[in-house]
Amino acid sequence: MRFLRIHLFLVAALSLLFVHTASAAGAVVQDIRLWTAPDNTRLVLDLSQNIHYKLFRLHNPERIVIDLNATRMKVGLDKLGLPDPVLQSVRYSTAEGGVLRLVLDVKEKVQPRSFLLKPMQGKPYRLVLDLTRPEQARQAAVSATHSKKGIVIAIDAGHGGEDPGAIGPHRAMEKNVTLAVARKLAAAINQKPGMSAVLTRNGDYFVPLGRRVSLAREAHADMMISIHADSVRTGDVKGASVYMLSERGATQDRAARALAAKENAADEVGGVTPLDQVADPLVSQILGDMFRRDSLNSSQMLAEEMLGNLKQAGPIKYPTPKRARFVVLLAMEIPSVLVELDYISNPTQERKLTNGAYQERLASALFDATVRFFEKMGRLKNSASSAYSAGGSEATDALVYAGL
């Protein structure tokens, strides 16, 4: 018995020694990334463990300072590709007591916001710093409002920035595929008389799901199309599918419920603070059941048009629209659909999804469905044939862009 007590004491002592040694070693900044959006810059630090830190501003010149306790830098800063529209340079030093000080030289007065993210989906602890340009955001929103015309289509390229979305066997990222198709679709829409496009993101940066809905509303969109690429463990599954919002309650279809949960988790992966997680008053005050039903009927019609055209572009997974509780579709006053272009987990379909010609083919199908929907609604004159065009660089440069 005495031997057992001594053994347990030694085990406990060694454990405490290990914890103390690990703690004394401190945290390590393992990677650093920069994401640039029109109205903000996001800096993300990958950390080996949780940390304590503080942030403050200095003026004349403008600087943002972050002190990370018991932390050391393991990665170079040259990978950041500075300067960007907000950041002129980033430098660091180590002070007494092992405090790592990062100094961010900024070009203008910005509003900093920082938060820590816990490990999830293979990502480590992350310190996220957002540098927001309030005046730039206001000017962009005003510019988009004044430049839009006719029927406005909000196009939502899924994922972005810290959230790559699904990743294919050859490392193709969903966020890149969705943005490429979204841009091609927007270019075609902007060439169609009486129609204009608004992109919820027009670059590789993160936009919270709730903000995507807000952007569509702020642009007074007449339709919202959220573009994604699906992924499963089995590599031979293929085909496009179209989803609309489940009216209320839990989603009955197990596959649709799982997909919605995966897409709705984008905020956790990309990084959303509690301030971003605000209940949407329009969801609970949606002008009554009659209005809700009319909007969902319009979404059903739109989803059917999308599927009918996607059948001409490639394989289809589900022949009829499916319903689920997608956060990005919560603007129920706007006919909205979520399109899964194909399964990026299928190596054959992954190669197609990264091919420019195939992306144009998918964009053409979505464009034709959009035009046909508004023709049926009596808001566009019937066209004899598709007016689709990828548009080239001029059309892409002319995109109407809202907010972010």
N, C-alpha and C positions, 0 to 999 in steps of 0.2 A: 504493500500500500504506500509506504514511504517512497519507494522507487517511482511509483506512478505519479505521486505528487511532484517529485523533483522533475520528472519528465514533462509534465504539463506546464510547470513553471518555466522550464527552458524553452518550450515551444512558444509560450506566450511572450517571453522576453525577446526571442528572435523575431517574432512577428512585429512587435513594437519597434524593434530596431530597423526592420525592413521598411515599415511605414515612415519612420523618421527620416531614414536615408533617402527614400523616394521623394518625401516632401522637401527635404533640404536641397535635392537636386533641382527642384523647381520645374516650371513648365517650359515648353519649347514651342516657338512659332515654327511650324513645319512647312507652311506654305502661305502665300499671300496672293490675292487676286484683286483685280480692279474691274468694275462693270460701269460703263458710262451710259446714262440715259439722258434724254434732252433736258430734263429739269433737275437731275441729281447725279451724283457719283457715289457708288457703293464700294467700300473697301472691306474685304473679308480676310480674316486671319484664321488659319487652321491651327488649333492648339493641341498639345499632347494631353492636357488635363484642364480642369476648371481653374479659373484664376480670379484674383481680385484686381480691379483696375479703377482708375479715375480719369475723367476727361475734362479739359477746360480750354478756353479760348484766350488768345493773345492778340493784341491789335497793334497796328502801325509798325510793321506790316501784319496782315491777317494771317494767323496761324491757328491750327488745331493741335493740341498736345494730348497724348494718351500715355499715361504711366501704368505699366503692367508689373505688378509685384512678382518678385522671384521668377522672372521669365528671361529667357535668352533667345536670340534670333539665330535661326539655323538656315535661313534662306536669303538669297540676295534680292535687292530691290530693283535691280536693272530689268527684271522681267515685266515690270508694271507698264512699260511703254509710255512714260510720261514725257511731256505734259499732256493733260487732257483738258477739256473745257473748264474744269473746276480746279484741279490740282496742278500746281506748277512743279512741285517736287516733294519727295518723302525722304526723311533722314532719321537716323536713330543713334542712340548712345546708351551706355549702361552706367547708371549712377551707383552710389554707395548702397549696399544692402541688396544688390542684384536687381534693382528696378530698371526695367527696360523702358526707355522713353522714346516714343515715336513723335516726330514733329512733321506736320503736314502743312506745307506752304500753299495757301489757297489764293486764287486770283481775285476773289471778291468776297463780300460778306455772305456767309452761308449759315444755314441752320443745321447744326450737327445733332444726330440722334444715334445712340449706340445701344446694343443689347447682346447678350450671350445666348447662343443656341446649344442645347444639349446634343450629344451624339444621336444620330438616327440615320437609318438606311445607308449604312456604311460610311457616313460622314462623321468626323470627330467633333469635339467641342469647337465652336466657331465664335469669334468676336466679330460682329457686324457693325460697321460705321457708315451711316448714310449722311451725305452732305447735300442738303436740299437747297435749290435756288428758287425761292418763292416767286420772285418777279419773273423769272424765265418761264415758270409754270403758268403764271397768269397770262403772260403775253402769248404763249403757245395756244392756250385755251381760247383766247379772244380771236387769234388768227384763224384757228380751225373753224370757229363758229361763223366768222365772216366769209370764209372761202368755200364752205360747203354749199351744194346746190342740189335741187331736185330731191329725188329719193336717196336717202343716206343709208349705206350698208356698213355696219360695224363688223370688222373682220378681226378675229381674235386668234393670233398665233400662240398656241399653247406653250406653256413653260417658258424658259429663258433665264439667262444669268446663272445664278447658283443652282437652279433647278433644270437639269438637262432633259428631264422626262425619261422616256424609255431609251435604252441603248441597245443597238443591234449587235449581232455576233461579230461584225466587222467594225464595231465602235462608232457607227453612225448614230447621231443623237437626234432624238425626236424634236428638240427645240429648233434645230437648224432646218429640218425638213418642213416643219409647220410654218416657219417664217418665209422660206422660199416660196411655198405654195400661196401663202397669204399675200405676198408682194405681187405675184403674178396675177392673182385674182383681183387685187385692188387696181392694178394697172389696167386690166380689161374693163372693169367697172367705170373707171374714170374716163375711158374713151367712149362710153355709151352715153349718148345725149340724154339728159334728164336724170342721170344717176351720178353719185359720187361715193367714194370709199373713205372710211376712217379706220386706221389700224390702232389696236390697243397697244401694240409695241412694234417699233420699226428698227429693232436692233437686238443685240444679245444682252439683255438685262432683265431683271425680275420685276414683274408687276403683280401685286396681290390680286387674288380672285375678285374680291369685293371692288377693288379699284377698276378692274376690267368692266364690271357691270356699270360702275359710275361713269366711266368714259363713254360707254354706249348711250347712256341717258343724257349726259352733258352735250353730246353731239346731236341729240334728238333723232337718233337712229330709227329707221323704219324696219330694220331687220338686223339680227346678229347671228354670225356664223363663227363658231369656235372650232378651230382646226387642230386635230391631234393625230397621233399614230399609235396603235395599240401594241401590246406586248404580252406574251404568255410564255410559259416554260417550254411548251412543245414547239419545235422549230418548223413544223409543216403547216401550221394554221395560217390561213391567208384570207383576205377579203375586206372590203370596206363595210362600214355600218354607220347608221345615223341614229342619234338619240335626241329625245326631247324631254322636257321636264316632267317628272311624275307629279300629278296634280297635288296630292297631299298624302301624308303618312309614309310608311316605309315602302321602299321599292320591292315588289314581289319577286321579280326575276333575279335569281341568285347571281348570274353573270353580270347583269346590268348593275346590281347593287355593289358588287366587287369593283367594277370599273369606276363607278362614281366615287367610291371610297378612295381609290387610288388617285384619281384626278383631283379630288377635293383636298388631298394631302399635300398638294403643291405648295400651299402657304407654309407648311411646316418645314418642307425641304428648302424652299427658297429663302425663308426667313421673314416672318411677320411678327411684329410686336403686339402686345395686348391692345395698344391704341388702335391698331388696324382692324381688330376683331370686333367691329361695332355692328349691332343688329340693324338690318335694313328696314326702315319704317314702311317702305312701299311693299315689302313682302307681306306684312301683316295688315296693311290698309290698302288693299288692291282694288278698291272700287266695287266690291261685291262679287258674288258668284257668277253673275251673268257676264260681266266683263272678263273675268278669269276664264270662263269656258270659251268665250269668243276668241281670246288670245291663244289658248291651247289648241283650238280647232285650226287656227291659222298656222300654228307651228306644225301641226299634223300634216296639213297640206304641203307646207314647205318641205318637211322631211320626206314625204313621198316623192316630190319632184326631185329632190337631191338623189334619192336612191335610184329613181328611174334613169337619171343621167349618168350616175356613177357606174351603172351596169354596162354602159357603152365604153367606159374608160378602162375597166379592169374587173377582177373578181369581186363578188359580194359575199360577205359573211352571213348577214341576216337579211332576208328578202323584204321584211317590213320594219318600220321604225320601232325602236324600243324606248322605254321610259325609265328615267332614274332621277335621283335628287342631286343634280349637278349644281354647285354653287354658282358657276359662271352663267347659268341659264336663269337666274332668279329675277331678271328683269321681265316679269311676266306680262307687262304691258307691251313688250316688243316680241314679235314672232322670232323665236330663237331655236337654233339647233346646234348640236355638237356632232361633228363629223370625224370619225376615225378613218383615216385614209386607207390604211392597211395595217398589217402586222409587221412592224420593224424587226421583230424577233425571228421572222422567217428570212433566211439569208438571201433567197431569190428576190423576195419582195423588198428587202432592205436595199439591194442594189438598184431596183427600179425607183424606189422612193428618193434616192439621191441623184437620180438622172434628170437633167434639166428638161428633156423632151417629155418624159413621163410626168413630171411635175406640171408642165403646161397642159398636158392632157387632163389631169385631175382638176386643175384650175378652170379649164374650159367647161368641164362637166358641172362644176359648182356655179360658174357664171351663167351657163344656159338655164340651169334650174332656177336661179335667182330671177332672171329675166322672165321666164315662163310663169313664175309665181305672181309677179306683179302684173303680167298680162291678164292672168285669170282674175286678179283682184280689180281689174279695170283701171289700173294706174299707169300702164304703159300700152302703147299701140302694138298690135301683133306684128312681129318681125318675121319676114319670110325665111330667114336663115340666121345662124349664129353670127353675132358681131364680135366674137371673141378675137382678141389679139393679145399676145404677151406684152406688147406695148413698147418694149425696148427701154433704154435708159431715160428718155425724155418723159415717158409716162410714169416711170418709177419715181423720177424726181418731182413730178407734179402731184404725188399722193397727198391727199388731205390727211393731216395727222393730228390727233386730239391729245392734248395734255401731256402725255409721257413720250 
